[in-house]
């Protein structure tokens, strides 16, 4: 009776050792990847819940500085456009319409 119980325990220990070897060897083998974009099946990942980041608020003074800087940029672009594109004289406009 005792021998049969010990025999069963030894068999269970052997099975557990085999399972442990299989699991430990599975972690050590590197996953071989093919070059290129991964397939859709491999790309499915369970999203991890992350803490929401607090948004930093810009002060009213900061927003005003950004607004004024942007107005200056727009003015510079408009000024550059005026100097590069000189208006056509009336005679050039008429010849352009006739050619079309």
C-alpha positions in Angstrom: 0.0 0.0 0.0 2.7 2.5 1.0 4.8 1.5 -2.0 2.0 2.2 -4.4 1.4 5.6 -2.9 5.2 6.4 -3.2 5.2 5.2 -6.7 2.3 7.5 -7.6 4.0 10.4 -5.9 7.2 9.8 -7.9 5.2 9.6 -11.1 3.6 13.0 -10.4 6.9 14.5 -9.5 8.4 13.3 -12.8 5.4 14.8 -14.7 5.8 18.1 -12.9 9.5 18.2 -13.7 8.8 17.6 -17.3 6.2 20.4 -17.4 8.7 22.7 -15.6 11.3 22.0 -18.2 8.9 22.6 -21.1 7.8 25.9 -19.6 11.3 27.1 -18.8 12.6 26.2 -22.2 9.7 28.0 -23.9 10.7 31.3 -22.2 14.3 31.1 -23.2 13.8 30.5 -26.9 13.7 33.7 -28.9 10.8 34.4 -31.2 12.0 34.5 -34.8 10.5 37.4 -36.7 10.3 37.8 -40.4 11.3 41.2 -41.9 8.6 43.6 -42.7 5.3 44.7 -41.2 3.8 42.2 -38.7 0.5 40.5 -39.7 -2.8 41.7 -38.3 -3.0 38.6 -36.1 0.3 39.4 -34.5 -0.5 43.1 -34.2 -3.6 42.5 -31.9 -2.5 43.5 -28.5 -4.6 43.9 -25.4 -4.5 47.6 -24.4 -3.1 48.3 -21.0 -5.1 50.8 -18.9 -2.9 53.9 -18.3 -3.4 56.8 -16.0 -4.8 59.8 -17.7 -2.1 62.5 -17.9 -3.0 65.9 -16.6 -3.1 68.5 -19.3 -1.0 71.5 -18.7 -2.9 74.8 -19.0 -1.4 77.7 -20.8 -1.8 81.0 -19.0 -3.7 83.9 -20.7 -0.4 85.8 -21.1 1.1 82.8 -22.8 -1.8 82.5 -25.2 -1.6 86.2 -26.0 2.1 85.9 -26.8 1.4 83.0 -29.1 -1.4 84.9 -30.8 0.8 88.0 -31.4 3.7 85.8 -32.7 1.3 84.1 -35.2 -0.1 87.4 -36.4 3.5 88.5 -37.1 4.1 85.3 -39.0 1.0 85.8 -41.1 2.0 89.5 -41.8 5.4 88.4 -43.0 3.9 85.8 -45.3 1.5 88.4 -46.8 4.3 90.9 -47.2 6.4 88.4 -49.0 3.5 87.5 -51.3 2.9 91.1 -52.1 6.6 91.8 -53.1 7.0 88.6 -55.2 3.7 88.8 -57.1 3.6 92.2 -58.7 0.2 93.1 -60.1 -0.2 92.8 -63.9 -0.7 96.0 -65.7 -3.9 96.5 -67.8 -2.2 95.8 -71.1 -0.7 92.5 -69.8 -4.1 91.5 -68.5 -5.7 92.1 -71.9 -3.1 90.1 -73.7 -3.4 87.2 -71.2 -7.2 87.1 -71.8 -6.7 87.2 -75.5 -4.2 84.3 -75.4 -6.7 82.2 -73.4 
